Amino acid sequence: MVETRSKTGRTPPRYDEDFHCAQQIELVLMRLHRRTFGEGVVETPGRKRRSGSRKSGTNTDRSSSPIPDAHTTGVDPVVEVGMSERRAAKKDMEKSMNGHANGHANGHANGKAKGRIIDGWLEGGDPKVDMNPHFDFGGSWGVSAMMIGFPTLMWYMWIGATYYDGNFPSEPGMSYAEFGRHMVHLVYTGAYPHAKAWAIYWIFLIVQGFFYMTLPGVYATGKPLPHEGGNQLRYYCNGVYAFYFTIVLAIAAHFTGVFKLYTLMDEFGPLMSVAIISGFIVSFVAYASALYRGAQHRMTGYPVYDFFMGAELNPRMFGWLDFKMFFEIRLPWYILFLITLSAAARQYENNGYVSGEVGFLLMAHFLYANACCKGEEMIVVTWDMYYEKWGFMLIFWNLAGVPLSYCHCTIYLANHHPSVYAWPKWFLVFLYTSYLFVYFVWDTSQSQKAMFRARERGYQTERKSFPQLPWKEVKNPQKITTDTGDSILVDGWYKYARKIHYTCDVYFAMTWGLVTGFRSPFPWFYPVFFFAMIVHRAWRDVQRCREKYGEAWKEYERRTPYLFIPYVI
């Protein structure tokens, strides 16, 4: 078996001959070999052992451990694929390499490299430089304010939820300076990041990393990376196993007394401080590491903005654990669900029952976390994985922002007796049933688009993870072909609204706040923030799609004029 060394995070070699295009195709196919067993399930990635004989110079044995030996660090997983996947990979590669070769040849004819700008990379140019930068969030000043403001806001909301009965902190008898010192004192005494909190938080992260590297799962193939000659990364997906193992271990630890689940509620303040500090530490390490290794990608030249957006595109540990995938799919949603589970445990401990409102949030957070896991292999071709870099925005938000600010609906219910926020039974029935319907639309719409993309590239992975819903795929869908070679789905849910899945996300967020009532503003932080964020993201998506797909996207807008809600907006 041939071992190839990963080019992830490195400047790829330049190819000046068509001969090298064919070479590159064969190279990526060799890197896509995998060993399978069972239907749609693969063994956990194994370590290559040195054989007793050194005659061949290749390693053909694998052990049960996924972590490579020291001498193989940086080597991509070597896996086998079927002929259909080989043909699809070759097709994608040739498409990408033809564009690269044409641009390169034209550039040499004029004495310098010329070509299109693809997602910020100039064909034939340096992928470390962003040739078409977009400064979101107000540029360097805006992201600086966000990096200071988000942690401050998280502590502020925690103080209000904990010491002011869910209301805005206020001390009319204090001056501004005294009030500021008072707030700092509350954080220091109630949310001090003590050793126990550090241990809980980081043991959880390490265990999840261990699950990523050891539990069985499936493989998925990412989009071709133009700056790497069309190479496609392989992603190992076992989030479903990791999620269910986490739930079983948490419940077992609770009932055996090893770790009571409601400890997460009791230590919420210190855990939040640990998460905030960890977000900064990991962000600085990730940025410095990328610069030290020369792994930066699409840099704007503005250090603060680049730190916020990230330096490295596809950071991996042991050539296997993909940090973006690990941080986005598992950590925030597992933590959010466990916090809600801990609130249910605390409520049952105190009252002998779990209220319908807490039960609703437990259902909602389970479904969301579970959906991220069951569709993990479909996420590898999304914008976040393909384009967004691993910087403060993704790191901090997934380590701290999402799980420990989106959970204020849970915090409010945990801090109050059910009689304070109880809704009539008919309204709870409405919340449960409407949520499940909207979840159906959200799940199937995401599945339709993901399966459409996968089938186009020949990388379909059939899974039977829970829940399997009808209309998860559109057979023989209507589509619009673009000049880039991609197609736009104009069928299923997407013939009714172009961003219908965003509408479902907004509904989820609104119900998370609504189930708590209107006595506290903090459970409504997530709905308000998410609405603003998703509108901004939709605007970014539309602008980039218009730029990338041109007339094809305009045709899509003509055929599907509604963005969020069919026949409304």
C-alpha positions as CSV (number, residue, x, y, z in Angstrom):
1,M,0.0,0.0,0.0
2,V,1.3,3.4,-0.9
3,E,1.7,6.1,1.8
4,T,1.4,9.7,0.7
5,R,2.2,12.7,2.8
6,S,-0.5,15.2,3.5
7,K,-0.3,18.7,1.9
8,T,-2.9,20.1,4.3
9,G,-1.6,23.3,5.6
10,R,1.3,23.5,3.2
11,T,1.8,25.4,0.0
12,P,1.1,22.9,-2.8
13,P,3.6,22.3,-5.6
14,R,3.1,24.1,-8.9
15,Y,2.4,22.1,-12.0
16,D,3.5,23.4,-15.4
17,E,2.8,20.4,-17.6
18,D,-0.4,18.6,-18.4
19,F,1.4,15.5,-17.5
20,H,1.3,16.5,-13.9
21,C,-2.5,16.8,-14.0
22,A,-2.7,13.1,-14.6
23,Q,-0.1,12.5,-11.9
24,Q,-2.2,14.5,-9.5
25,I,-5.3,12.5,-10.3
26,E,-3.5,9.3,-9.5
27,L,-2.1,10.7,-6.3
28,V,-5.5,11.7,-4.9
29,L,-6.9,8.3,-5.8
30,M,-4.2,6.6,-3.9
31,R,-4.9,8.8,-0.9
32,L,-8.6,7.8,-1.0
33,H,-8.1,4.0,-0.4
34,R,-9.9,2.6,2.6
35,R,-10.7,-0.7,4.2
36,T,-14.4,-1.4,4.8
37,F,-16.3,-4.0,6.7
38,G,-20.1,-4.2,6.9
39,E,-22.6,-2.1,5.0
40,G,-21.6,1.6,5.2
41,V,-19.5,1.1,8.3
42,V,-15.7,1.2,8.4
43,E,-13.2,0.2,11.0
44,T,-11.7,2.9,13.1
45,P,-8.6,4.5,11.5
46,G,-5.6,2.3,12.3
47,R,-2.0,2.9,13.0
48,K,0.5,1.7,10.4
49,R,3.0,-0.6,11.9
50,R,6.5,-1.2,10.5
51,S,6.6,-4.8,9.2
52,G,9.4,-7.1,10.0
53,S,10.8,-6.8,6.5
54,R,12.0,-3.5,5.1
55,K,12.4,-4.7,1.5
56,S,9.4,-3.1,0.0
57,G,9.6,0.2,1.8
58,T,5.9,0.3,2.4
59,N,3.8,-0.6,5.4
60,T,0.9,-2.9,4.8
61,D,-0.2,-3.8,8.3
62,R,-2.6,-1.8,10.5
63,S,-3.3,-2.0,14.2
64,S,-6.5,-1.3,16.1
65,S,-5.3,2.1,17.2
66,P,-6.1,5.1,15.0
67,I,-3.1,7.2,16.2
68,P,-0.1,7.0,13.9
69,D,3.4,6.4,15.2
70,A,5.6,9.4,15.5
71,H,7.2,8.8,12.2
72,T,3.8,9.0,10.4
73,T,2.6,12.2,11.9
74,G,1.2,14.4,9.1
75,V,0.2,11.4,6.9
76,D,-3.3,11.4,5.6
77,P,-5.5,8.3,6.4
78,V,-5.0,5.7,3.7
79,V,-8.4,4.2,2.7
80,E,-9.9,2.1,0.0
81,V,-12.8,3.1,-2.3
82,G,-14.8,1.5,-4.9
83,M,-14.6,2.1,-8.7
84,S,-17.6,4.4,-8.7
85,E,-15.9,6.7,-6.2
86,R,-12.6,6.5,-8.2
87,R,-14.4,7.6,-11.3
88,A,-16.1,10.5,-9.5
89,A,-12.9,11.6,-7.9
90,K,-11.2,11.6,-11.3
91,K,-14.0,13.6,-12.8
92,D,-13.8,16.2,-10.1
93,M,-10.1,16.3,-10.4
94,E,-10.0,16.7,-14.2
95,K,-12.6,19.5,-13.9
96,S,-10.5,21.4,-11.4
97,M,-7.2,20.7,-13.1
98,N,-8.4,21.7,-16.6
99,G,-9.3,25.1,-15.2
100,H,-5.9,25.3,-13.4
101,A,-4.0,24.1,-16.5
102,N,-5.7,26.6,-18.8
103,G,-5.2,29.5,-16.5
104,H,-1.5,28.5,-16.0
105,A,-0.9,28.1,-19.7
106,N,-2.4,31.4,-20.5
107,G,-0.3,33.0,-17.8
108,H,2.9,31.6,-19.1
109,A,2.1,32.8,-22.6
110,N,2.1,36.3,-21.3
111,G,5.2,35.7,-19.1
112,K,3.4,35.7,-15.8
113,A,0.8,33.6,-13.9
114,K,-2.8,34.6,-14.6
115,G,-6.1,33.0,-13.9
116,R,-9.4,33.3,-12.2
117,I,-9.9,34.2,-8.5
118,I,-11.6,31.2,-6.9
119,D,-12.7,31.8,-3.3
120,G,-9.9,34.3,-2.7
121,W,-7.2,32.3,-4.4
122,L,-5.6,33.5,-7.7
123,E,-5.0,30.5,-10.0
124,G,-1.3,30.0,-10.1
125,G,-0.8,32.4,-7.2
126,D,0.1,32.0,-3.5
127,P,-2.8,30.4,-1.6
128,K,-1.6,32.1,1.6
129,V,-2.8,35.5,0.2
130,D,-6.5,36.5,-0.1
131,M,-6.7,38.2,-3.5
132,N,-10.4,39.1,-3.0
133,P,-10.8,39.9,0.7
134,H,-14.2,40.5,2.2
135,F,-14.2,42.3,5.5
136,D,-17.2,41.2,7.5
137,F,-18.3,42.3,10.9
138,G,-16.8,45.8,10.5
139,G,-13.3,44.7,9.8
140,S,-10.6,44.8,12.5
141,W,-12.4,47.3,14.7
142,G,-15.6,45.3,14.6
143,V,-14.1,41.9,15.4
144,S,-12.0,43.5,18.2
145,A,-15.2,44.7,19.8
146,M,-16.8,41.3,19.4
147,M,-13.8,39.5,21.0
148,I,-14.1,41.8,24.0
149,G,-17.9,42.1,24.0
150,F,-18.9,38.5,23.8
151,P,-17.1,37.3,26.9
152,T,-18.3,40.4,28.8
153,L,-21.9,39.8,27.7
154,M,-21.7,36.1,28.8
155,W,-20.6,37.1,32.3
156,Y,-23.2,39.9,32.4
157,M,-26.0,37.5,31.5
158,W,-24.8,34.9,34.0
159,I,-24.8,37.5,36.8
160,G,-28.4,38.6,35.9
161,A,-29.6,35.0,35.7
162,T,-27.9,34.0,39.0
163,Y,-28.1,37.0,41.3
164,Y,-30.9,39.2,39.9
165,D,-33.7,36.6,39.3
166,G,-33.2,36.6,35.6
167,N,-33.4,40.4,35.3
168,F,-30.8,43.0,34.1
169,P,-28.3,43.6,36.9
170,S,-28.9,47.0,38.5
171,E,-27.8,48.8,41.6
172,P,-29.3,52.3,41.6
173,G,-27.4,53.3,44.8
174,M,-24.0,52.6,43.3
175,S,-21.9,54.8,41.0
176,Y,-20.8,53.4,37.7
177,A,-17.3,52.7,39.1
178,E,-18.8,50.9,42.2
179,F,-21.2,49.0,40.0
180,G,-18.3,47.8,37.8
181,R,-16.3,46.7,40.8
182,H,-19.4,44.9,42.1
183,M,-19.9,43.0,38.9
184,V,-16.2,42.0,38.8
185,H,-16.5,40.8,42.4
186,L,-19.5,38.6,41.6
187,V,-17.7,37.0,38.7
188,Y,-14.6,36.5,40.8
189,T,-16.5,34.9,43.7
190,G,-19.2,33.0,41.8
191,A,-17.5,32.1,38.5
192,Y,-13.9,31.7,39.4
193,P,-12.3,29.1,37.1
194,H,-11.2,26.7,39.8
195,A,-9.4,23.4,39.3
196,K,-12.5,21.3,39.4
197,A,-14.1,23.2,36.6
198,W,-10.9,22.9,34.5
199,A,-10.9,19.2,35.1
200,I,-14.6,18.7,34.2
201,Y,-14.3,20.8,31.0
202,W,-11.0,19.4,29.6
203,I,-11.7,15.8,30.6
204,F,-14.8,16.1,28.5
205,L,-12.9,17.5,25.5
206,I,-10.2,14.8,25.8
207,V,-12.8,12.0,26.0
208,Q,-14.6,13.4,22.9
209,G,-11.3,13.4,21.1
210,F,-10.7,9.8,22.1
211,F,-14.1,8.9,20.9
212,Y,-13.4,10.6,17.5
213,M,-10.3,8.5,17.1
214,T,-11.6,5.1,18.3
215,L,-15.3,4.6,17.7
216,P,-16.5,3.1,14.4
217,G,-18.0,5.4,11.7
218,V,-18.2,6.2,8.0
219,Y,-16.0,8.2,5.6
220,A,-17.1,11.2,3.6
221,T,-15.3,13.2,0.9
222,G,-15.0,17.0,1.0
223,K,-15.3,19.4,-2.0
224,P,-12.3,19.7,-4.3
225,L,-9.8,22.3,-3.1
226,P,-8.8,24.5,-6.1
227,H,-5.6,25.7,-4.4
228,E,-4.5,22.1,-3.9
229,G,-5.0,21.1,-7.5
230,G,-8.5,19.7,-6.8
231,N,-7.5,17.4,-4.0
232,Q,-10.3,16.4,-1.7
233,L,-10.0,15.7,2.0
234,R,-11.5,12.6,3.6
235,Y,-13.4,13.0,6.8
236,Y,-14.0,10.4,9.4
237,C,-17.6,10.6,10.8
238,N,-18.6,8.8,14.0
239,G,-20.5,11.5,15.8
240,V,-23.6,9.3,16.3
241,Y,-21.6,6.7,18.2
242,A,-19.8,9.4,20.2
243,F,-23.1,11.1,21.1
244,Y,-24.8,8.0,22.3
245,F,-21.7,6.8,24.2
246,T,-21.6,10.2,25.9
247,I,-25.2,10.0,27.0
248,V,-24.8,6.4,28.3
249,L,-21.6,7.4,30.2
250,A,-23.2,10.5,31.6
251,I,-26.3,8.6,32.9
252,A,-24.2,5.8,34.3
253,A,-21.9,8.3,36.1
254,H,-25.0,10.0,37.5
255,F,-26.7,7.0,38.9
256,T,-23.5,5.4,40.2
257,G,-22.6,8.7,42.0
258,V,-19.3,9.1,40.1
259,F,-20.4,12.4,38.7
260,K,-23.9,13.8,39.3
261,L,-25.3,15.4,36.2
262,Y,-26.6,18.4,38.1
263,T,-23.0,19.3,38.9
264,L,-23.0,21.1,35.6
265,M,-25.7,23.4,36.9
266,D,-24.1,23.9,40.3
267,E,-20.7,24.7,38.6
268,F,-22.1,26.6,35.6
269,G,-20.3,29.9,36.4
270,P,-16.8,28.4,36.8
271,L,-17.3,26.2,33.8
272,M,-18.3,29.2,31.7
273,S,-15.2,31.0,32.8
274,V,-13.0,28.0,31.9
275,A,-14.7,27.8,28.5
276,I,-14.1,31.5,27.8
277,I,-10.5,31.3,28.8
278,S,-10.0,28.1,26.8
279,G,-11.5,29.7,23.7
280,F,-8.8,32.4,23.8
281,I,-6.0,30.0,24.6
282,V,-6.9,27.6,21.8
283,S,-7.3,30.5,19.4
284,F,-3.9,31.9,20.1
285,V,-2.3,28.5,19.9
286,A,-4.1,27.7,16.6
287,Y,-3.0,31.1,15.1
288,A,0.6,30.9,16.2
289,S,0.9,27.3,15.2
290,A,-0.3,28.0,11.7
291,L,2.1,30.9,11.3
292,Y,5.0,28.9,12.7
293,R,4.3,26.0,10.3
294,G,3.6,28.2,7.3
295,A,0.1,26.7,7.1
296,Q,-1.8,30.0,6.8
297,H,-4.3,30.4,4.0
298,R,-6.1,33.3,2.4
299,M,-4.6,36.0,4.7
300,T,-5.8,39.6,4.4
301,G,-2.7,41.2,5.9
302,Y,-4.7,42.6,8.9
303,P,-3.5,40.6,11.9
304,V,-6.5,41.2,14.2
305,Y,-9.0,40.4,11.5
306,D,-7.0,37.3,10.4
307,F,-6.8,36.1,14.0
308,F,-10.6,36.4,14.3
309,M,-11.3,34.7,11.0
310,G,-8.5,32.2,11.3
311,A,-5.2,31.4,9.6
312,E,-5.4,27.7,8.7
313,L,-8.1,26.2,6.5
314,N,-7.9,22.5,7.3
315,P,-6.0,21.9,10.6
316,R,-5.7,18.2,11.6
317,M,-4.1,16.3,14.4
318,F,-2.3,13.0,13.6
319,G,-3.4,13.7,10.0
320,W,-6.8,12.5,11.1
321,L,-8.8,14.5,13.7
322,D,-10.2,17.4,11.8
323,F,-10.5,20.3,14.2
324,K,-13.2,22.2,12.4
325,M,-15.4,19.1,12.2
326,F,-14.7,18.2,15.8
327,F,-15.4,21.6,17.2
328,E,-18.5,22.4,15.1
329,I,-20.4,19.2,15.1
330,R,-19.7,17.7,18.6
331,L,-18.5,20.0,21.3
332,P,-21.1,22.8,21.4
333,W,-24.2,20.7,20.9
334,Y,-23.1,17.9,23.2
335,I,-22.4,20.4,26.0
336,L,-25.7,22.2,25.4
337,F,-27.7,18.9,25.6
338,L,-25.8,17.8,28.7
339,I,-26.6,21.1,30.4
340,T,-30.3,20.6,29.7
341,L,-30.0,17.0,30.9
342,S,-28.4,18.3,34.1
343,A,-31.3,20.7,34.6
344,A,-33.8,17.8,34.3
345,A,-31.7,15.8,36.8
346,R,-31.7,18.8,39.2
347,Q,-35.5,19.3,38.8
348,Y,-36.2,15.7,39.4
349,E,-34.0,15.7,42.4
350,N,-35.8,18.7,43.9
351,N,-39.4,18.1,42.8
352,G,-39.7,14.4,42.0
353,Y,-40.7,15.2,38.4
354,V,-39.5,16.9,35.2
355,S,-41.8,19.8,34.0
356,G,-43.2,19.8,30.4
357,E,-41.1,22.9,29.7
358,V,-37.8,21.3,30.6
359,G,-38.9,18.2,28.8
360,F,-39.5,20.3,25.7
361,L,-36.0,21.8,25.8
362,L,-34.5,18.3,26.4
363,M,-36.3,17.1,23.3
364,A,-35.3,20.1,21.3
365,H,-31.6,20.0,22.3
366,F,-31.4,16.2,21.8
367,L,-32.9,16.5,18.3
368,Y,-30.5,19.2,17.3
369,A,-27.4,17.5,18.6
370,N,-28.5,14.2,17.2
371,A,-29.2,15.8,13.8
372,C,-25.7,17.2,13.6
373,C,-24.3,13.8,14.3
374,K,-26.5,11.7,12.0
375,G,-25.8,14.1,9.1
376,E,-22.2,14.6,9.9
377,E,-21.0,13.1,6.6
378,M,-23.2,15.6,4.7
379,I,-21.6,18.6,6.4
380,V,-18.2,18.1,4.8
381,V,-19.2,19.8,1.6
382,T,-20.8,22.8,3.3
383,W,-19.4,26.4,3.3
384,D,-18.1,26.1,6.9
385,M,-15.9,23.1,6.1
386,Y,-14.9,24.2,2.6
387,Y,-14.2,27.9,3.1
388,E,-14.3,29.1,6.7
389,K,-10.9,29.0,8.5
390,W,-10.2,27.8,12.0
391,G,-9.9,31.0,14.0
392,F,-11.3,32.8,17.0
393,M,-14.8,33.0,15.4
394,L,-15.2,29.2,15.2
395,I,-13.1,28.3,18.1
396,F,-14.5,30.6,20.8
397,W,-18.0,30.3,19.6
398,N,-18.0,26.5,19.6
399,L,-16.1,26.1,22.9
400,A,-17.9,28.8,24.9
401,G,-20.4,31.0,23.0
402,V,-22.8,28.4,21.6
403,P,-23.1,26.0,24.6
404,L,-22.9,28.5,27.4
405,S,-25.0,31.4,26.0
406,Y,-27.6,29.5,24.0
407,C,-28.5,27.6,27.2
408,H,-30.0,30.6,29.1
409,C,-33.5,29.1,28.4
410,T,-32.3,26.1,30.4
411,I,-30.7,28.2,33.1
412,Y,-33.9,30.1,33.7
413,L,-36.1,27.0,34.0
414,A,-33.5,25.4,36.3
415,N,-33.4,28.5,38.6
416,H,-37.2,28.7,39.0
417,H,-40.0,26.5,40.3
418,P,-42.2,25.2,37.5
419,S,-45.2,27.2,38.8
420,V,-43.4,30.4,37.8
421,Y,-43.2,29.6,34.1
422,A,-45.9,27.0,33.6
423,W,-47.8,27.1,30.3
424,P,-51.3,25.7,29.8
425,K,-51.2,22.1,28.5
426,W,-52.8,23.0,25.2
427,F,-50.0,25.4,24.5
428,L,-47.3,22.8,25.4
429,V,-49.0,20.4,23.0
430,F,-48.8,23.1,20.3
431,L,-45.1,23.7,21.0
432,Y,-44.2,20.0,20.9
433,T,-46.2,19.2,17.7
434,S,-45.2,22.4,15.8
435,Y,-41.6,21.9,16.7
436,L,-41.6,18.3,15.4
437,F,-43.2,19.4,12.2
438,V,-40.6,22.2,11.6
439,Y,-37.9,19.7,12.5
440,F,-39.2,17.4,9.8
441,V,-38.9,20.3,7.3
442,W,-35.5,21.3,8.6
443,D,-34.1,17.7,8.6
444,T,-35.4,16.7,5.2
445,S,-34.5,20.0,3.5
446,Q,-30.9,19.7,4.7
447,S,-30.8,16.0,3.7
448,Q,-32.2,16.8,0.2
449,K,-29.5,19.3,-0.5
450,A,-26.7,17.3,1.0
451,M,-27.7,14.1,-0.9
452,F,-28.1,16.0,-4.1
453,R,-24.5,17.3,-3.7
454,A,-23.2,13.9,-2.8
455,R,-24.9,12.1,-5.7
456,E,-23.5,14.7,-8.2
457,R,-20.0,13.8,-7.0
458,G,-20.6,10.1,-6.6
459,Y,-19.8,10.1,-2.9
460,Q,-23.2,9.0,-1.5
461,T,-23.1,7.3,1.9
462,E,-26.2,5.5,3.0
463,R,-26.8,5.6,6.7
464,K,-29.6,4.3,8.9
465,S,-29.1,6.5,11.9
466,F,-32.1,7.8,13.8
467,P,-34.5,9.3,12.8
468,Q,-34.9,8.2,9.1
469,L,-37.6,10.5,7.6
470,P,-39.7,10.3,4.4
471,W,-38.8,12.7,1.6
472,K,-35.1,12.9,2.7
473,E,-34.1,12.7,-1.0
474,V,-35.6,14.0,-4.2
475,K,-35.4,11.5,-7.0
476,N,-34.5,12.9,-10.5
477,P,-34.5,16.5,-9.1
478,Q,-34.8,19.7,-11.2
479,K,-31.5,21.6,-11.2
480,I,-29.7,24.5,-12.8
481,T,-26.2,23.9,-14.2
482,T,-23.7,26.6,-13.5
483,D,-20.5,27.6,-15.4
484,T,-18.4,26.3,-12.5
485,G,-19.6,22.7,-13.2
486,D,-21.8,22.6,-10.0
487,S,-25.5,22.5,-10.1
488,I,-28.2,24.3,-8.1
489,L,-31.0,22.3,-6.6
490,V,-34.4,23.7,-7.6
491,D,-36.6,21.0,-6.2
492,G,-37.9,19.5,-3.0
493,W,-38.2,22.1,-0.3
494,Y,-35.9,24.4,-2.3
495,K,-38.4,25.1,-5.0
496,Y,-40.5,26.8,-2.4
497,A,-37.8,28.9,-0.6
498,R,-34.1,29.3,-1.2
499,K,-33.2,29.4,2.5
500,I,-36.1,27.5,4.0
501,H,-33.8,25.7,6.5
502,Y,-32.8,29.0,7.9
503,T,-36.5,29.7,8.6
504,C,-36.7,26.4,10.5
505,D,-33.6,27.4,12.6
506,V,-35.2,30.7,13.5
507,Y,-38.3,28.9,14.6
508,F,-36.3,26.6,16.8
509,A,-34.6,29.6,18.4
510,M,-37.9,31.4,19.0
511,T,-39.5,28.4,20.7
512,W,-36.4,27.9,23.0
513,G,-37.1,31.4,24.3
514,L,-40.9,31.2,24.2
515,V,-41.1,28.1,26.4
516,T,-39.6,30.1,29.3
517,G,-42.1,32.9,29.0
518,F,-41.4,36.6,29.2
519,R,-40.2,37.3,32.7
520,S,-36.5,37.3,31.8
521,P,-34.7,38.8,28.8
522,F,-31.8,36.3,28.8
523,P,-33.5,33.3,27.3
524,W,-34.3,35.6,24.4
525,F,-30.7,36.4,23.8
526,Y,-30.3,33.4,21.5
527,P,-33.4,34.0,19.4
528,V,-32.6,37.7,18.9
529,F,-28.9,37.1,18.2
530,F,-29.6,34.1,16.0
531,F,-32.1,36.1,13.9
532,A,-29.6,38.9,13.3
533,M,-26.8,36.4,12.6
534,I,-28.9,34.3,10.2
535,V,-30.1,37.3,8.2
536,H,-26.5,38.5,7.9
537,R,-25.4,35.0,6.9
538,A,-28.1,34.7,4.3
539,W,-27.0,38.1,2.8
540,R,-23.4,36.8,2.7
541,D,-24.6,33.6,1.0
542,V,-26.6,35.4,-1.6
543,Q,-23.8,37.9,-2.4
544,R,-21.2,35.1,-2.8
545,C,-23.6,32.9,-4.9
546,R,-24.4,35.8,-7.2
547,E,-20.7,36.4,-7.7
548,K,-19.8,32.7,-8.1
549,Y,-22.7,31.4,-10.2
550,G,-23.7,34.6,-12.1
551,E,-26.7,34.1,-14.4
552,A,-27.4,30.6,-13.1
553,W,-28.1,32.1,-9.6
554,K,-30.3,34.8,-11.1
555,E,-32.3,32.1,-12.8
556,Y,-32.7,30.4,-9.5
557,E,-33.9,33.6,-8.0
558,R,-36.4,34.0,-10.8
559,R,-37.7,30.4,-10.4
560,T,-37.7,30.5,-6.6
561,P,-38.4,34.1,-5.7
562,Y,-38.9,33.5,-1.9
563,L,-35.9,33.5,0.4
564,F,-37.3,32.4,3.8
565,I,-41.0,31.7,3.8
566,P,-42.9,30.4,0.7
567,Y,-45.3,33.0,-0.7
568,V,-44.4,35.5,2.0
569,I,-40.7,36.6,1.9
